[in-house]
Amino acid sequence: MFEMFRLLDGKPKVLISDEQASIKSALDLLRYENIWDGEHLLDSFHVLKNIKKRLSKKSHISYFKQIIQSQNQNSFEFCVKSAENNLNEN
């Protein structure tokens, strides 16, 4: 990863990756060395995959999908409250 950044002509403002610890460590080091100051986002595919592994009721994945796919703050908050209400009822 370090070589990739050194070879890039201009630094990316955003990187999207999975939750791999080595990626996080590399990005932390790049920040520490003032090589990169962008944002690191987790891709929704891997986030949902990991949530699904940990859910006791697989049907609840739909709540997390709605939250992740929210287009704005209001939509996000609505989806979170809806999930909380529905999950508390079950």
C-alpha positions in Angstrom: 0.0 0.0 0.0 2.8 2.4 0.8 4.3 1.9 -2.7 0.9 2.5 -4.3 0.6 5.9 -2.5 4.1 6.9 -3.4 3.5 6.0 -7.1 0.1 7.8 -7.3 0.1 11.1 -9.0 -2.1 12.9 -6.4 -3.5 11.3 -3.3 -7.0 9.8 -3.2 -9.4 11.6 -0.9 -11.4 8.5 -0.1 -10.5 4.8 0.1 -13.2 2.1 0.4 -12.1 -1.2 1.7 -13.2 -4.1 3.9 -12.5 -4.3 7.6 -9.0 -5.8 7.2 -6.8 -4.9 10.1 -3.7 -4.6 7.8 -5.4 -1.9 5.7 -6.4 0.1 8.8 -2.9 -0.2 10.1 -1.3 0.9 6.8 -3.7 3.9 6.6 -3.0 4.9 10.2 0.8 4.8 9.4 0.2 6.9 6.2 -1.6 9.5 8.3 1.1 9.5 10.9 3.8 10.1 8.3 1.6 12.8 6.8 1.5 11.0 3.5 -2.3 10.7 3.4 -5.1 12.6 5.1 -8.1 11.2 3.3 -11.2 9.3 4.6 -11.4 5.5 5.0 -14.8 4.1 4.4 -16.0 0.5 4.8 -17.8 -1.0 1.9 -21.4 -2.0 2.6 -21.0 -5.5 1.2 -18.5 -6.5 3.8 -20.2 -4.7 6.6 -23.5 -6.5 5.9 -21.7 -9.8 5.4 -20.1 -9.5 8.9 -23.4 -8.3 10.5 -25.2 -11.3 9.0 -22.7 -13.7 10.5 -23.4 -12.3 14.0 -27.2 -12.0 13.8 -29.3 -14.6 15.7 -32.3 -13.9 13.4 -31.1 -13.6 9.8 -34.3 -11.8 8.8 -33.1 -8.8 10.7 -30.5 -8.1 8.0 -33.1 -6.0 6.2 -33.0 -3.3 8.9 -29.2 -3.0 8.5 -29.5 -2.8 4.7 -32.0 0.1 5.0 -29.7 1.9 7.4 -26.7 1.5 5.2 -28.6 2.6 2.1 -30.0 5.7 3.7 -29.5 8.7 1.4 -29.5 11.5 4.0 -29.5 12.1 7.8 -33.3 12.1 8.1 -33.6 8.8 6.2 -30.9 7.3 8.4 -32.5 8.4 11.6 -35.9 7.1 10.5 -34.4 3.7 9.6 -32.6 3.5 12.9 -35.7 4.3 14.9 -37.8 1.9 12.8 -35.2 -0.9 13.4 -35.0 -0.2 17.1 -38.8 -0.3 17.4 -39.2 -3.5 15.4 -36.3 -5.3 17.0 -37.5 -4.4 20.5 -40.9 -5.9 19.7 -39.4 -9.2 18.7 
